[in-house]
Amino acid sequence: MTLVLQGAGALQQIQLGVNELAASLFVGKYVGSILTRKQDAKLFQVLEDEFGVKVKAVPAWLENVQLDRKFCILGEGLRRIEGKSSMQHVEMNTLEGLATFLVLCSRYSIPDKAIVKLLEVFLLGGLGAIDRGKLQDEALPYTLKPLVAAFIRSTKDADAASKQNAKAQTWMSELLLKVDLPRYCFSTKNSQHVFTRLSQFLGDLLGGATAQEEFIKHTKPPQRNDHTYAEDRCRRIHETVSLDVANVALLAAANGADLCVECITDTTQIILPSHKKPAETKFLVRLWLTQPPANVSQILKMSDPVEKATYLSSYDHIENDSHSALTVFGGATELASAVASAFGYTADSLGGSSHQRISEMWDKALKSGKSFNWAVRPMPNLLYPLRFHFLLPDRRLDPHETMLANAITKMDSRMALLSREVASIIDEIYHWKSYTHHAFESELIAAMQVINVGMAVGALHSITQPLAPDDAQYALSLQSIGHNGALSDLCPKALTEGVSHQELIWAASTLWGGASIASQGHASINESVQGVVAPHCVIILDVIRNPLQFVRKGMSGKLLTMCRGSVPLLARDPNNGFVLAPDTKYSEPERQDLVVERVNEADQITEMRTDMVITFEPDVLGHSPFRSHFCCWYMGNLAFEVCPITVFKNILRRGTESMPHDNPAGLQRSGVANGELLMKTLGWIELLSLKKYRVQGGVVLLNAHDKAGWLISMAGLAVPGRTVFQRLESVDLSLCQIESEDTVLLSTLH
């Protein structure tokens, strides 16, 4: 089916199937997407027509802004659908145009809730760019805010894979590598302060009054003695010490604003974009990474009295976020430099080029992490019945390396099991005969931290299937490498208690997607999360993308999928971007007891006539429209609705014959012989009538033959964590982790 959306913000023709179109319309209704953006933007037309809200004028430096952009939609099975124009007819001299521009510029610096508040300030005339008309209230109607939030999400969705976005990420990465990362990375910040500074800058950018003009209006004018950086009245100059303001400015430049950022440090001056000349641009942002001169400091001090005297004073303060959420964009080189800088690692004692030493160490850590062998381990903890961990190779160390490994353990007890790997990498770089020099202890600690993060990145590469053009392009949230961060804790936890599937999803989201606590709405990730729509990518369980392939490969394949682009078909919670499995408390029917009363010797399992067709659909009839499940179709009829998380866990629990490394040596087995168990074979006809069931008093055998669709259905209907998948050609139940009451899935899949 060809989908054609016409009018403002039109999409060119794209080919969507019936299922894709239906799912996208349902998801768009609750979440907002590129396909519903035209409808979401109608609220601005209403404000213009009915309330007389008008744009005063577009400043000269924004006259060449182009909001039109190419797009990429991810359809069914995450297939890529390329398009040429997503906002072709949106003009900057309209409310919709300026609102779109504000969203595109602020999307990486403040969360969606704060952008809603920013647009509220904008529509009420707070940024000085519009005439508020009949809107005389101090706040927008409460019921209008969800509509503004949907517009924000649909606009960000349209920008997900644009060239403008990629260009801005490159510039922001260049800027971030010039600042004092330890200062920014692990420090706290005041969200209200950030919001105020961004609001003042955006008001300046839209042609409103500058902070200096507002100060003169509401207070006494300052005495300016130092004219070293006097303003040129033919253009506008914005002074700032905020990295967030500089990032917003770079996003504006990427979208066509005649603007550049001049970054001033103690020793140098950096211009971004590098091809721009500050003297020739109509809007200049000066980012001071050193003490500014007196006249600039006086201008910067005007912000606080301006806030108290203008629209920001009566404005509800946003939620405070004490966590830094800076994002590093780029490849392995940029990532290595940023992580090393964040930990203060410079490799000074080695001499030579520090960048070369850091890159060499990072490459070795990355290679080491990719070599780790991931495995599945059932745990007795009911909260996490399935954990993922990896085994390290048995590495022989020289005596001086052993001493270093012991020293690493003393430095950080969490690194005890990793100490031999870390010591080996450090020795390959340093080649010292002794590591007892206390003068270099801080350097070795920093090296250990860099290697730990590098190994975590490598370990995630080994279990992630990239559908994006390049999985070596990262958007690393620096929050993830701090204390108790998703990446800094990944390897130590994987070697001890193991990590859950949601911890793997979150770690990958912080690595490729720039996910942070703030970007995901301060929500806690839990066991029902099966994916995350992060600011810069989408991470989902690979079983969702291709369930038939997943059941064949298990741990020999990939656990996660990473993709970039618009995902209008993917239902998720609009407040946090989490792709959620059905809530069994509300959606799961009562399980029927399947009692095994006798040893079933003569039952034969009749092979199914045809395989199940599996689709991933929004839970349209469930308690929440933000959740998704597998629909299992047999002979054109809906047979089952099953939870993908349940399928994921039950398929990965396998016997040693089918997947030796799924159950590494040393794990305890029940040791129950076949003759000691009551077993019952269950046919497919009986399964269709039972729906979901609970085994009592023995073991139930289900044979899927060579049909992967049936295997998915069987795995989804059984109790989570109480199922073992065994290859049919080598059925030996003594090799399976059989509990007293369990389900065994049999299959001839290869």
N, C-alpha and C positions, 0 to 999 in steps of 0.2 A: 504494500500500500504506500502511495506517495503522500507525504504530509507537506502541505503548503500553508504557511502562516503569513498573512499579508498585513500591511499597515505599518505603523510605527514599530520599530524594533523587529522588522520582518526577518524570518529565516528563509533562506533559499530552499528549494525543493530537496527533501531528503527522503530516502526510502526506509519506511518502518513497516514491520510486520504487524498483523492485527493484535497479537499478544503484546508486542512492544508498545504499540499505540495505547492500548487499554491500560497497561501498567503505568506508562508515563503520565497519562491523564489523572489516574488515581493518586499517584505519588505527588504530582504537581499540585493537586488540590490541597494537600496537607503540608507539603514541604516547600514548594516553589522550585522551579527549575528553568532551564533555558527555554523549554517549550511553553512555559506559562508566563514568561516575562512580560509579554505584551499585555496580558490581562492584569498582572500584578501592578503594572505601571499606570493603569487607568486612574488611580486615585489622584495623581498629580494633575491630570486633565480636569478632573472634577474640581480640584482646588482652584485651578485657573478660571474655569468657566463659571462656577457657582459662587466662589468667594473672592474673586478678583485678585488672587495672589499672582504677582507678576515678577519677572526678572527685570531688575533695573537696567543693567548693562553687563556685557561680557568684557572684561578687561583685555587690553591689547595682547598680553602675554598668553591668553587662553584662546585667542581667535583661531588658531590652527589645530586645536585639539580634535582628534578623530576618535569617536567612540565606536565606530564600526570595526569589527575584528573577525578573523577566522575562528572556527570552533571545531571541536571534536566531541561527538556524542558516543558514549559506550552503550551499545544495545544489548540484546539478549546474548548471554555467554560472553559479555564484555567485548563484543566485536566492535571495531572502530568504524565510525561513520563520520567522514570529514565533510566540512561545510565551509563556504567562503565568506558568509556575512551573517552576523547575528544581531547587530544593532545599526543597520545601515542608515535608517532615516531618523535617528535620534539626534537632535540638534542641541548645541550648547546653550542657545538663548531661550531654552524652555526649562520649566521646573524639572521635568524628567531628565533633561540633559545634565543640569548641574547636580541633581541628586545622584545620578549615575556616576558622574565624575568624582563626587565625594566618596562614594562607596569604593570605587576602583583605587582611589588614593589611600584610603584609611584601612583597607581590608587586612593588612598584615600588622598593623600597629595597635589596634584595639579590637576587642571581641564584638560580636554582633549586637549584644545588648547595648554596648556603648555607641555603636554606629546608629542604632535606633534613636538614641538620645541626641546624637550629633545632627541627624536629619530633623529631629524635632526643633532643635535650636535654629537650624537653617530655615525651616518653613515658617518659624515665628519671627524671622527677620534678624535673628541674633548674629549672623555672620555678615550682615550688612549688604548682602547681594540682592535681596528681593524686597518688594513692597508687600507687606503681609495682608493688605486688603482688609477684608472683613474679619480676619482671624485676630481678634483682640484679646483672646484668653492668654493666660500665661503658660498654658500647656495644651498639647493636643488631646483630643478625646481619647480616653483609655482604650476604647474598642478600635481606634485607628492604628494603634501601635502594632498589633499582629499583622496588619496589612503592610505596614512599612517593613516589618521584619521579613515577610515573604518576598517583598521587592528586593531587599538586600541579598537574600539567599539566591534568588533567581539571577540577579546581576553578577554575583560572584561565580555562579555556575556557568554563565555565558563567557566569563573571562578565564575559565579554568585552564585552557590549553592555548591561550593566545600568544602571539609573538611579543606583544607589548609586555605581558606578564613576565615572559622569559627574559626579556631585555632588562627589566627592572630588577629581577633577581640577580643578574650578573653584576649590575652596578652596586646593589646593596651588599653583595658579598665582597666586592672590592673595598667598599667603605669599612665594613666590619673588620676586615683584616688589618686596618690601619689604626684601630683604637686599642685601648688597654683592656683586653678581653677579661682578665681576671677581675677587674673592677666592675665590669658590666655583667659578666656571666653569673657570678655567685653573690651578687648584691641584691638587696630588696629594693622595691620601688613603690611609689605611691600612684595608684591608677588615676586618682582624681587629678593629681599634678600633671600626669601625662595627658589626660583628656583636656585639661585647661590649655596646655601649651599647644596641642594639636588644633583645638578650636580657634585659638588666636591666630595660628599660622594659616589655617584654611580660610578664615575670614579675610586675612591679608591677601591670600592668593586669589580669592574671588573678587577682590577690588574693594573690600570694606575698609573701614578705618584701621590704621596701624595701631599698635600698642602705644606708640608715642603720641599719636593724635588723640587717642582715647584718654591718655594720661593728661594731656593739655586741657582736654574738654572737662574732665572731672576733678582735676587737682591743679596744683601750681605747676607751670612749665619748669623743666629741669634747667640747670645751668650747665651749658656744654662748653668745656674748655679745650678738650682734645679733639682736633678736627682731622686726625689721621685717617679715619674711616668715615668721612662725612658722606651723607646720602646724595646721590645724583637725582635731581628732581625729574629727570627724563625717564627714570625707571624706578623700580622698587627694590629695596634691599631688606631682607629679613635676617636679623641676628638671632642666633640660638646656641644653646649648649646641649640641646636634646638630640640624641641619635634617632629617636622616633620621628621627630620633625624632619630630619634629613632624609629618612627612608620614605616618608610621605612625599617629600619634594621629588625624589628620584622616580617614584611611581607617576607623579604628575608629568615629569619630563618624558617618561617612556610613552605616555599617552598623547604626546604632542605639544605640551606646554613649552613656551620659550623660556626655559629656566635651566639653571645649573647650580650645583652645590660646590662651594669653595670650602674645603676642609683645612683648617689652619691648626698646625701642631707646633711644638717647640722648635722643630728643626726644618719643617718643610710645609709646602702648600700643595694640596691635592685637589684637582678639578674633576668633577663627575657631572655629566658624561665627559670623557676626556677630549672629545672633538669640539666641545663648546668653549668659547672664550668669554670669561666673565664680563668683560667690558662691552661685549656685543649683545648680551642677553638682556631681555627686558625685565627679568625677575631673577635676583641673585639671593641665594640662601647661604649665609656664612655660618658654618659649624665650627665653634671654638672648642678645640680639644686641648687648649692651653688657657692660661689666664688672659681674658680679653682686656683691651685698654679701658681706661676709666670711663670714657664716653659710652662705650658699648655696654659696660657693666651697669651704667646708670639706666640705659634703655631696657636692659634685661630686668632690672629691678622694678620697672613700671608694671610688670605683669600682675603682681599681687594686688596693688590698689585698683588696677583696671578690672580685675576679676570681681572685686568687692563692689565696684561702682556700676557694672554693666549687667547684661543678661545672665552671666554665669553665677551671679550672687544668689539669685532666686531659683537657681536650677538644682534639681535633686542630684545629690552626689551619687556617682556610680559605685558599684561594689569595688572594694579595694583588693588588689591582687598583689601580694607581697613577693610573688615569684617572677623572676626575670624570664622572658620568653623570646630572647633573641634567636634568630634563625640564620644559619650559615648555608649559603647556596654555593653549589659548584661540584667539582669532581673530587677525586681522591687527594690531589695536591692541596686544594683549598680546605678540605676536611681535615687533613693531617695538620696543616698549619694552624687552623683554628683550635683544634683540640690541644695541640702542644702549647699554643699561646694561652689558652684558658687555664691550663695547669702550671703555667710558668716554666715550661721546659724549653731550654735553648741549646742544649748539648755544648755548652761553652768549653767544658774540659776536653772535648775531642778536637777542637780547632777546626779549621777549614770552614766550609759552607754549612751553616746550621740547617738551612732548608734541605740540603742534600741528605744530611744525617737523619733529619726528622722523616723525610720521605722514605728513606731506606728502612728505618725502624717501623714505620707505619705499614709498609708493604709486607714485611716479615710477620707482623702481628695479624694483618689481614689474611695472609696465606695460612697462618696457623689456625685462625678461627674457622676458615673454610674447610680445614681438614678434620675438624671435630665431628665425631660420629653421633648424630642425634638418635635417641631411642625413647621408647614409651615405657613408663613405669607406673602401674597402678599403685595408688597410695591408700592407706586406711582412712585418711582424713575425708570426711563426708563432704566438706566444702569443695575439695578438689580431688575427685576420685581418679583423675588421670593427670599425670605430670610428665613433662618432657625434660630429659637430661641428656648429657653426652659423656662419653668415655674419652679420656685422653690417651694418646699413644704412650707406651712405656719408654720413657726417654732416659738414656744413660748420661749421667753428668760427670764431669771431671771434679776433683776435690774442691777446687776454688769455685766452681759453679754451684756445687752443693752448699758451700758456705754462703753464697749469695742467696740461694733459695731459702735457706734457714733465716737469713737476715730479712728477706722479704716477708716471711711468715710473721716475724716479730714486729715488723713495721705495721702490718695490717693482717690480722688473723683471718679475715674473710678470704684472703688470697692464698691460704695454706695449700689448697689442692691445685691451684694454678701456679704456685711458686716455681716449680721446675720448668714449666713452659716459659714463664716470664724470664727466669734466670738465663735460660738458653738463648733467648732473643737478645737480651742485654749483652751477654758475652759475645755474641756474633757481631755486635756493633762496637763494643768498647775494647775487647781483647785484653783486658787487664789480667795480671797474674794474681792480684788480690783486690778484694772489694771491701776492705776494712777502713778505707779512708773516710773519716767522719766529715771531712771538709766537703765531700761530694755526696753526703747522705741525702740532702734535699733534692739534688739532681736525680739521684736514682729513684727516689720516691715519685718524682714527677714522671720519670720514664716509665715506671711501673703503671701509673695511672693511664698514661697514653696507650701503652700496650694493651691494657685491660679493655679499654674502649675499642681499640683496633680489632682485637679478637672478637668482641661482641658484634662488630659490624660484619666481620667475615662469617661468623656463625649464622647471622641472619641471612646473608647472601645464599648460604647453602640450603636454606629451607624456603626461599622465596622465589616465586615464578614472576619475572618481570614482563608485563605486557606493554609498559611504557617504552618509548624508543630507546632509552638508555637507563639501566638501573645503577650506573656509576655516577649519575647526577643526583646529588643529595639535597635535601632541605632539612638540615639537622637542627633540632631545637636544643639549644645549649642547656636548657633545663634538664635534659635527659642524662647529662654526664656529671651532674653535681651529686651531692650526697643523697643516697637512696634514689638516684635517677634510674630510668628504665634501662639505659645502656650500661651504666657503671655497675649495676647490680646483676646484670644478666648472666655473665659467666660464673661468678661465685655462687649464685643461687642454682644455676643449672647443674653444678657439680655437687650440690648438697641436697637440699630438699626438692629440687626440681622446679620448673616453672610451668604455670598453667597456660592454656591456649590464649587467654585474654592478655596475659603478660607479654606473650610473643607478638600479638597483634599491636599492642600499645608500643612496644619497643620499636617495631618496624615503622609505625606511624610517626614516631619522633625522629626517626632516621631519614626517611624519604619524604615525609609529609609535613614536617615542622609542627607536629601536634604538641600542644602544651596543655596544662591544666586550664589556662584561661581560654585558649582557642576552642576547647571542647566544653565550654560552659560550666567549668568547675565540677563536672560530674565524675563520679567514681566508676571506673570500668569494672564490670562484674562478669559472672560466668555466662550470662545470656548474650554477651556481646560477641557477634560473629564477624564484625568488620568495623572499620572506622573511616568515615569520610573526613580526612584531615585537610588543612588549608591547601596543601600542594599535591596531594595524591589520594588514592583510595587503597586501603589495605583490607582484604577479606580473606576468609579461609578458602583454600583452593578447592575444597569440596563443593563450594557454592558455584564456582566458575565452571567446573567440569566434574560433576559427581561420578560419572561412569568411569572416567579415567582415574579418579582418586581411589575408588574401591579396588582397582586393579593394582595400583602401585603402592598405596599405603605410605609407609615411611621411606620407601625407596624413591618416592617422588618428592613433591613439594607440599609444604603445609600451608603456605600463604601465597597470595597473589597480590602484586602491586601494579596499579594502573594509574594513568593520568588522563583527565578529561572530564566532561560533563556526564553525570550519572543520573539522568532523569527517571530511569526505571528502578533505581535502587531505593527502596523504602528505608528511611532512617529517622531517628528522633531529631526534629529540627532544632532542639535546644542544645544538643551536644554532638550531633553527627554520628552517633552510634548506630550501626546496623544490628538490630536486635532479633533474637530468636523468639518464638512465641512464649508467652508467660504461662507455664504449665499450671499455675495456680488457677487460671481462668479458662484456658483453652483446651487442656487435655481432658478427654473423657475418662471416666472411672475405669480403671484397668480390671479386666476379667481374670479371675483366678484360673490358671491352667494346672490342674492337679495331675501329677504323675503317680499312678497307683500301682502299676505293675511293670515288669520288664517287658518291653515291647519288641519281640523278636521278629515277627513276620511282616510287620508293616512295610509296605513299599511306597516310595514317594513318586507319584506320577509327575512327569515333567510338564511344566507350564506350556501352553500353546504358543504364547508370544511373550515378549518382554514388556516390562513396565516402561512407560514414557515418563521421565522425571522433569519437572519444571520448577523453577524458583520463583515464587509469587508473593506479593504482599498478603498479609493475613487479613483479608477484607472483611471477614465475618468474626474476627477475634475481638478481644477486649480493647486492643490498641491498633490503629491503622499504621503505626510506625514499625510494626514487626513483620517478619517474613518467614516462610516455611517452604518445604518441598511438597509439591502436589504430585502424587503418584497415579498415573492414568493407565487403566487396563481396558483394552478393547474399546477405547473412546469414552470410557466412563471414569469419573473420579473415584478411585478405590480408597486411597489413604491420604491424610495430611500428616506429615511427620516433621519433627524438629531437626534441622541440620546439625545442631550441636550433638544431639543424641546419635545421629548417623556417624558423625565425625569420631566420637569416642568409641562407639561399638565396633566400627570398622578397623580402628587402629589396634584393638586388643586382639592379638593373633597368637597362634601357636608357633613354636620354634621352627617347625618344618617349613612354614610359609614365609617367615621373615626372621632369620636368625638374630639380627641385631635389634629386633623389637624387644626381645627379652634377653638382655645380657646375662652372662654368667653371674651367679651369686644370688639371683632373685629366688625367693622361696616359692615352691610350688606345693599344691595341695597333696600331690602324690596319691590321689584316689584312683584306684584301678577301675577298669571298665566294669568288672563284675560286681563291684561294690555300689554301683550307681543304678538307680531306676531311670531308664531312658525311654523316651517316647518320641517317635518321629511324627512330624506335623506336616500335612499336605497343604498345598496352596489353596485348595477350596475351603478347607477348614480355617485357614488363616484369613481369608477374605471375610468370613463370618465373625471371627473373633475380634478383629480390629486390634486394639492394644490389649496386652495381656501381662500377667505376672505368673511366673513359674512357681509351683509349690511341690516340694517333696521329691525332686529329682532333676533330670536334665532333659531338655527338649532339643531335638535335632531338626533343623530346617535346611533343606537342600535347595539352593538357588540354581543348580546346574551351571550353565555357562551364561546366565542372564544377570548382568550387572544391575539392571533396573530393579529386579526382584530382590537382589541382595540389599540394595539401598532401602527398599520398603521394609524388609525383615529387620534390618538393623535399626530403623527408626521406630518400629513398633515395640521392640523389646525394652526392658528396663535399662536405663543408662548405666554403663559400667558393669553390667551383669551378662555380657555376651562375649563369646570368643569366636573369632573367624578362623576357620581351618580349611586348607586346600583338600579337596575331596580325594585326590590320588594318594594321599598319605594320612588318612584319618587315624590318628592315634591320640585318643583323649587323654592319655597319661601325660602327653606333652603339652596339653592345654592347661591354662590356669583355671581349672574347673572348681567352682564353689559348690556347696551342697545343693543350691538351687540356681540354675544357670541356663542360658541358651547357647547352643553351638550352631553357628552359621556355616554351612558347607557349600563349597563352590568349586567348579572346575576352571575358574578364571585363571588366565595366565597373564 
